[in-house]
Amino acid sequence: MTSTPAVSGGCPMGYGAQAPADHHGYEPFAMEDPFPAYARMRSEQPVMFDERTGLYVVTRYDDVKEVFEKWETFSSENAQAPVRKRGPQATQIMTEGGFTTYSGLSARRPPEHTRIRAIAQKAFTPRRFKALEPLIRENVKASIKAMLDRGDDHGDIVADLAYSLPTVTILTLIGEDTSSVDTYKRWSDSRAAMTWGDLSDEEQIPHAHNLVEYWNRCQEIVARAHAEGGDDLTADLVKAQSEGGEISDHEIASLLYSLLFAGHETTTTLISNCVRVLLDHREAWEALCAEPKQIPKAIDEVLRYSGSIVGWRRKALEDTEVAGVAIPEGGELLLLMGSANRDESRFENGEDFDISRSNARDHLSFGFGIHYCLGNMLAKLQAKIALEELTSALPDLQLLDGEHISFRKNLSFRVPEQINVSLNAH
């Protein structure tokens, strides 16, 4: 995937960037509990070359932040590249299907990134978020009511609330049919698996078909906005184009391709993790029930302690170094924000969950620098409303089998499969 690592001295353990792959217990695609391995890497070997993925793994806060900041040296061009090379059958399916998108913003570099982001930012406004707030709250209340009306004493926060809520929100934002939640979830699962998963050539085939469908639909949405207009984000982007904004239909469709994934997949995980972590720290949940005004701070602490995205990639454009470790031109890096967010040089007692933490907002879960997440406010708004309604309606909510929660295998996303809860515990 990348070049052989350059040897560098000065690292603890005497390995430079070339420790044995399993030296710290780090497993690139295992997300059950990666944090002990992260802590050992921060302490013993903050930059480690992992031959299984061909990536230099960066674990300390200051180093991760610096790489994000130095976009001229550390390019984002590999952020959306498949971790595992596409097989011949998947490649043929996508080529013949006309799949030509790559990235909306996260893998683009200035000046192209600067041009497109400036236009997107004008459309992606607080006014649009505010207009969505009643819909979000109505959907949360309806989901809670549906759980209670089943008459069961238990539920699954992922399936019963977090799965559909952000998807309906993002579909409404872009002007798409909100009855197509399951279709977009299927497409998004395929995008995550194809880009950040560890699939065999055979396993890639159904996902390749899904991505062709997904990309074609994004292009259809743009064409419809040209024909019909509307009061939504897609229509705003088309209007900006018609008024002289330098953005093509392909670029608008590519923004939708990214937004329709990032705009709900990570928010589903954020809401799920908020409930999971808070219920696992009962005193924090009870504090929010008693004082809902603390919810925004608690969300930032969840983002720090257990973010939706734990790793993101960059590529060195020249010979350089990180924390004294030589990175050759073309070398690819994995920035472990999930590790950086617990670095005790930045966060005192970083392994502890503390909703009163004064600097929780310093987390790197939304990235840093020119690629800082455009949709961070909308993600936080949805998590805030979900927690407000849950703590009000179900203060006695209890986590079931918290120690047995499974997470999907993935290089970058830490996604819980289920969050089973008791609805009527006392």
Order of alpha helices (4+ residues) and beta strands (2+ residues): alpha-beta-beta-alpha-beta-alpha-alpha-alpha-beta-alpha-alpha-alpha-alpha-alpha-alpha-alpha-beta-beta-beta-beta-alpha-alpha-beta-beta
